[in-house]
Amino acid sequence: MDAWDYRTSFDHAKARYIAWQLDMSYSARRQRHNFSIHATYYKQDGTVLTSQDSNSHVESGWTGSKHSMGWGSMNPGAWQLGRYKVVLSISGKQVASGRFEVY
């Protein structure tokens, strides 16, 4: 059972870290493969809020994996009200995107 609380809208007064999760499926690898997931968080006006890189890997024989990382503050209330978009890319190619709102 996942310990995460999955949602796309967050209470400004309670939100601390907001994370993305990328679920991947692929053909079994013959050896370990290292890669980096680049995440860019955009504000509702299209400007970049922040970006981050998550170094990750898949092991030999795996056919699926989950990768995640969050951004925010230990203190609730740091997120500005509004809508956001997160774009994930690997090796410069967009692989996923999602939207969320802080109300």
C-alpha positions as a Markdown table, in Angstrom:
| # | Residue | x | y | z |
|---|---|---|---|---|
| 1 | Met | 0.0 | 0.0 | 0.0 |
| 2 | Asp | 1.3 | 3.4 | -0.9 |
| 3 | Ala | 1.8 | 5.9 | 1.9 |
| 4 | Trp | 1.3 | 8.8 | -0.5 |
| 5 | Asp | -1.8 | 10.9 | -0.6 |
| 6 | Tyr | -2.5 | 11.3 | -4.3 |
| 7 | Arg | -4.3 | 14.5 | -5.3 |
| 8 | Thr | -4.1 | 17.4 | -7.7 |
| 9 | Ser | -5.3 | 20.2 | -5.5 |
| 10 | Phe | -3.7 | 21.3 | -2.2 |
| 11 | Asp | -4.7 | 23.6 | 0.7 |
| 12 | His | -2.3 | 26.5 | 0.8 |
| 13 | Ala | -2.4 | 26.5 | 4.6 |
| 14 | Lys | -1.4 | 22.8 | 4.8 |
| 15 | Ala | 0.7 | 22.1 | 1.7 |
| 16 | Arg | 4.4 | 21.5 | 2.3 |
| 17 | Tyr | 6.2 | 19.4 | -0.2 |
| 18 | Ile | 4.4 | 18.5 | -3.5 |
| 19 | Ala | 5.8 | 15.6 | -5.3 |
| 20 | Trp | 5.6 | 14.0 | -8.7 |
| 21 | Gln | 5.7 | 10.3 | -9.4 |
| 22 | Leu | 6.7 | 8.7 | -12.7 |
| 23 | Asp | 5.6 | 5.1 | -13.2 |
| 24 | Met | 7.6 | 3.4 | -16.0 |
| 25 | Ser | 7.3 | 0.1 | -17.8 |
| 26 | Tyr | 9.8 | -1.2 | -20.2 |
| 27 | Ser | 11.5 | -4.4 | -21.6 |
| 28 | Ala | 13.8 | -6.1 | -19.2 |
| 29 | Arg | 17.3 | -4.7 | -19.3 |
| 30 | Arg | 20.4 | -6.9 | -19.5 |
| 31 | Gln | 22.3 | -4.6 | -17.2 |
| 32 | Arg | 21.8 | -1.6 | -14.9 |
| 33 | His | 20.9 | 1.6 | -16.6 |
| 34 | Asn | 21.5 | 5.0 | -15.0 |
| 35 | Phe | 19.6 | 8.1 | -16.1 |
| 36 | Ser | 18.4 | 11.5 | -14.8 |
| 37 | Ile | 14.8 | 12.7 | -14.7 |
| 38 | His | 14.6 | 16.5 | -15.1 |
| 39 | Ala | 11.5 | 18.2 | -13.6 |
| 40 | Thr | 10.4 | 21.7 | -14.3 |
| 41 | Tyr | 7.7 | 23.4 | -12.2 |
| 42 | Tyr | 5.8 | 26.2 | -14.0 |
| 43 | Lys | 3.6 | 28.9 | -12.5 |
| 44 | Gln | 0.3 | 29.6 | -14.0 |
| 45 | Asp | 1.7 | 32.5 | -16.0 |
| 46 | Gly | 4.2 | 30.1 | -17.7 |
| 47 | Thr | 7.3 | 31.3 | -15.8 |
| 48 | Val | 9.6 | 28.7 | -14.3 |
| 49 | Leu | 9.2 | 28.3 | -10.5 |
| 50 | Thr | 12.0 | 25.8 | -10.2 |
| 51 | Ser | 13.7 | 22.8 | -11.8 |
| 52 | Gln | 15.3 | 19.8 | -10.4 |
| 53 | Asp | 17.2 | 16.6 | -11.5 |
| 54 | Ser | 16.6 | 13.2 | -10.0 |
| 55 | Asn | 19.4 | 10.7 | -10.6 |
| 56 | Ser | 17.8 | 7.3 | -11.0 |
| 57 | His | 18.4 | 3.9 | -12.4 |
| 58 | Val | 16.8 | 0.6 | -13.5 |
| 59 | Glu | 18.3 | -2.7 | -12.6 |
| 60 | Ser | 19.0 | -5.7 | -14.8 |
| 61 | Gly | 15.8 | -7.8 | -15.2 |
| 62 | Trp | 13.4 | -5.1 | -14.1 |
| 63 | Thr | 10.3 | -4.5 | -16.3 |
| 64 | Gly | 8.9 | -1.5 | -14.4 |
| 65 | Ser | 9.7 | 1.0 | -11.7 |
| 66 | Lys | 8.5 | 4.1 | -9.9 |
| 67 | His | 10.5 | 7.3 | -9.6 |
| 68 | Ser | 9.6 | 10.4 | -7.6 |
| 69 | Met | 10.8 | 13.6 | -6.1 |
| 70 | Gly | 9.2 | 16.6 | -4.4 |
| 71 | Trp | 9.7 | 20.3 | -4.0 |
| 72 | Gly | 8.5 | 22.7 | -1.4 |
| 73 | Ser | 9.1 | 23.7 | 2.2 |
| 74 | Met | 9.1 | 22.1 | 5.6 |
| 75 | Asn | 6.7 | 24.9 | 6.7 |
| 76 | Pro | 3.1 | 24.9 | 5.4 |
| 77 | Gly | 1.9 | 28.0 | 3.7 |
| 78 | Ala | 5.0 | 28.6 | 1.5 |
| 79 | Trp | 3.2 | 27.7 | -1.8 |
| 80 | Gln | 1.6 | 30.6 | -3.5 |
| 81 | Leu | -2.0 | 30.3 | -4.5 |
| 82 | Gly | -2.5 | 29.3 | -8.2 |
| 83 | Arg | -2.2 | 26.6 | -10.8 |
| 84 | Tyr | 1.0 | 24.8 | -11.6 |
| 85 | Lys | 2.4 | 22.5 | -14.2 |
| 86 | Val | 5.2 | 20.0 | -13.9 |
| 87 | Val | 7.0 | 18.7 | -17.0 |
| 88 | Leu | 9.3 | 15.6 | -16.7 |
| 89 | Ser | 12.0 | 14.8 | -19.3 |
| 90 | Ile | 14.7 | 12.2 | -19.8 |
| 91 | Ser | 17.7 | 12.9 | -22.0 |
| 92 | Gly | 16.0 | 16.1 | -23.2 |
| 93 | Lys | 12.8 | 14.4 | -24.3 |
| 94 | Gln | 9.5 | 15.1 | -22.5 |
| 95 | Val | 8.1 | 11.9 | -21.0 |
| 96 | Ala | 5.2 | 13.2 | -18.8 |
| 97 | Ser | 3.5 | 16.3 | -17.5 |
| 98 | Gly | 0.8 | 17.0 | -15.0 |
| 99 | Arg | -1.0 | 19.9 | -13.4 |
| 100 | Phe | -2.0 | 20.8 | -9.8 |
| 101 | Glu | -3.5 | 23.7 | -7.9 |
| 102 | Val | -2.8 | 25.3 | -4.6 |
| 103 | Tyr | -6.0 | 26.9 | -3.2 |
